[in-house]
Amino acid sequence: MTELGPTPPIEREGRVHLPVYARQPLVITRGEGCWVWDDAGNRYLDLVAGIAVNVLGHAHPAVADALALQARTLLTTSNLYYTLPQLELAEALLARSPFDRAFFTNSGTEANEAAIKLARRRGHDRGAFEIVSLVGSFHGRTFGSLAATGQPKYQAPFAPLPDGFVHVPINDAEALRAAVGDRTAAILLEPIQGESGIHPLTDEYLIAARQAADEHDALLILDEIQTGIGRTGTFFAFEATPVVPDVVTIAKGLGGGVPIGAMLVRESASALRVGDHGTTLGGNPLTAAAALATLRVLDEQRLMENATAMGGRFREGLQGVVEEGLATEVRGRGLMIGLETNGPVARAAMARARDEHRLLVNATGDATLRIVPPLTISSEEVDTAVSRLRAALATVGEDDWPR
Ligand SMILES: *Cc1c(COP(=O)(O)O)cnc(C)c1O
């Protein structure tokens, strides 16, 4: 048999990578703003943004320049020494929040591991170790975060998981009060559940959680890994609610596209001591410099205001799609939007949008499309996205239901 040229990347990858990702048949080679290009040169409007990561869009010059300068200066030192970008990032995050101390990680799941360890450490001497979280939640893939994640499909293949994790149904204050007691170290909540389909917690529920935590001297930890960094129109989603948590975890958008996460803690909850926790690369100068540039542009370009304005425009447009009968519900806040499809056609709509309308959108579950574009998106791009999505939804139906 004759060789027909080089093996395409999709086939090559299939031979070498662990098959843990249900990857879409698309090789992305370049990005700019809200747009990405595939290896054939086609341009796509990107409403996924690395799953709520690229808050400034792709290839933002401020992040690129900060990375280039830092790479030529100092990449990493371990956390055995002091470094200035990490210090400045801690100061910048604490200055804009009610928290007193920061700890940096490489990912979201590690930020949650840190928060779980902090809560366990704080409750240790009085026997408070349980973490109460929600059915349908997503907190990450490492064992502690996975034990907190209330989804059997992620947990079951890895049982037994660590002990001491309790799950209660979303927005059911009675069930929460019943689950919280003297053994509770912390209540861990996403203000708006992302992975399971953009489900916001009600203000009443958050107030009940705050009260239950206070009554039992447990911590209220908010996982803002997806909702944070301006995505919902405020820097943290909790700023638009009546509660302030003791601990918040962030990641995804923080580095504007590079891997960095953080746990921010109020002094009253700050229970970890020298030697209790640590990381080699977490908060290294390179990723901290990218995060500092991201925060600067977020403010300079008033991107949180843009998230509110463009989120409103987007939901209005999608409401029109619902009224045309092409979808059933729009949820979310700012640029964290969920669109409920007519039956289990979200994956089909995602594929149709990608292949026929050059629009990238993410299916979270059978019947929900997740829309988390860069916070830099323009009104023209929102309108283009709505019309492409409408066109894709108009062509899916019962034939596309999973069998
Ligand atoms: C993505 C996500 C995580 C996990 O973050 P990784 O960086 O993938 O480890 C945890 N919690 C929430 C709410 C998330 O959206």
The ligand as an SDF file (V2000), in Angstrom:
LIG
                    3D

 15 15  0  0  0  0  0  0  0  0999 V2000
  -14.1640   23.3660   35.8970 C   0  0  0  0  0  0  0  0  0  0  0  0
  -14.6270   23.3160   37.3020 C   0  0  0  0  0  0  0  0  0  0  0  0
  -13.8760   22.6800   38.3020 C   0  0  0  0  0  0  0  0  0  0  0  0
  -12.5980   21.9340   38.0150 C   0  0  0  0  0  0  0  0  0  0  0  0
  -11.6010   22.7630   37.5010 O   0  0  0  0  0  0  0  0  0  0  0  0
  -10.3110   22.0960   36.7700 P   0  0  0  0  0  0  0  0  0  0  0  0
   -9.4240   23.2750   36.4910 O   0  0  0  0  0  0  0  0  0  0  0  0
  -10.8090   21.3970   35.5520 O   0  0  0  0  0  0  0  0  0  0  0  0
   -9.7040   21.1610   37.7490 O   0  0  0  0  0  0  0  0  0  0  0  0
  -14.3510   22.7190   39.6000 C   0  0  0  0  0  0  0  0  0  0  0  0
  -15.5100   23.3490   39.9090 N   0  0  0  0  0  0  0  0  0  0  0  0
  -16.2410   23.9810   38.9640 C   0  0  0  0  0  0  0  0  0  0  0  0
  -17.4970   24.6800   39.3730 C   0  0  0  0  0  0  0  0  0  0  0  0
  -15.8480   23.9680   37.6370 C   0  0  0  0  0  0  0  0  0  0  0  0
  -16.5920   24.5480   36.6980 O   0  0  0  0  0  0  0  0  0  0  0  0
  1  2  1  0
  2  3  1  0
  2 14  2  0
  3  4  1  0
  3 10  2  0
  4  5  1  0
  5  6  1  0
  6  7  2  0
  6  8  1  0
  6  9  1  0
 10 11  1  0
 11 12  2  0
 12 13  1  0
 12 14  1  0
 14 15  1  0
M  END
$$$$
